[in-house]
Amino acid sequence: MSLRSTGASPERRAVLIGLIGEGVTPSLTPPMHEREGARHGMPYVYRTIDLDPAEATPDAVEGLLASAQRLGFDGLNITHPIKQTILPLLDELSPAARRVGAVNTVVFDGGRRIGHNTDVTGFGQAFDEAIGAGPHGTVVLVGAGGAGAAVATALAERDIAELVIVDLDARRAGELASAVDAASRPSVRAAAPDALAAELAAADGVVNATPFGMAAHPGTAFDPALLEPRLWVADIVYRPVETALLAEAAARGCRVMPGLGMAMGQAADAFEIFTGETADRRAMLADLRDLVAAEAAAASADSRRLHRREEEQ
């Protein structure tokens, strides 16, 4: 971080960050970053830029990038649906962003736009802590979208024998498997959704990289009855912390990995890229737990108030 003179004592330059994507207004990323900035004693401002679907075009995204640079933003986080749209609009990609073919973090550096992907590192660090160093045998990945691509890239860098990618879009699963297999140590292949039961029967672990489990997408991406106690089960969804899939998995005796670790890890990595300072990951994880709990409590209170009004009518 640079310092500027105020005449009396040095003062930290304010950091201005934004999050661009559809439906990002309720995101917990801004308060996570701002709380971490406060711990470092820096003025840290994080704003959301909610996209209309019509704005998810290369021309519109280019306009937003140019405006952010002109307004003095230090960087941006990028989410659905422009993680890949933004690629040709950048000057440079980090190795992780290049491997996964998607960007979730952009830094403005001397007029240059540098893209990173902290989803890859965030999942990888969370996986190592929750599941361990391996070997991990065969892993089934359900979901081949942007998040799935990051998870596949992180898994391919770890000690697994085989990665099997399943998606309702067979073409997308095949393309991701081919892209990851070309640069990875384990064998990587795609499988059809109707083969999932057989794949899980032969697997050691499974990762849900679909939106199923979120409040807006209730349920599970596949039938939890397919889970056996020997499997470990990971979910990238973290709101709620215990998804329907993880609740079922735990009830069946499976070891589980919630999405909180990945969410914190990608935010901490982005904070370090933006500021050049080391994030307090333990404190950021505690912040995230508090924010999710407060959100759940507020939603529960709203539900109770609505129920009482309905009873009174």
Protein Blocks (a to p, Z undefined) as FASTA:
>chain_A
ZZddehjaccddddddddddehklmpcklmmmmmmmmmnopacddddddddfklmcfklm
mmmmmmmmmnopabdcdddfklmmmmmmpfbdcfklmmnopafbdcdeehiacdddfklm
mmmmmmmmmnonbjehjaddehjbfklmmmmmmmmmpccfbdcdddfblmlmmmmmmmmm
mmcfbdcddddfklmmmmmmmmmbdcdfbfbhiaklgcjfbdfklpcfkbccddfbfbdf
bdfklmmmmmnopacddfklmmmmmmmmmmmmmnopacdfklmmmmmmmmmmmmmmmmmm
mmmmmmmmmmmZZ
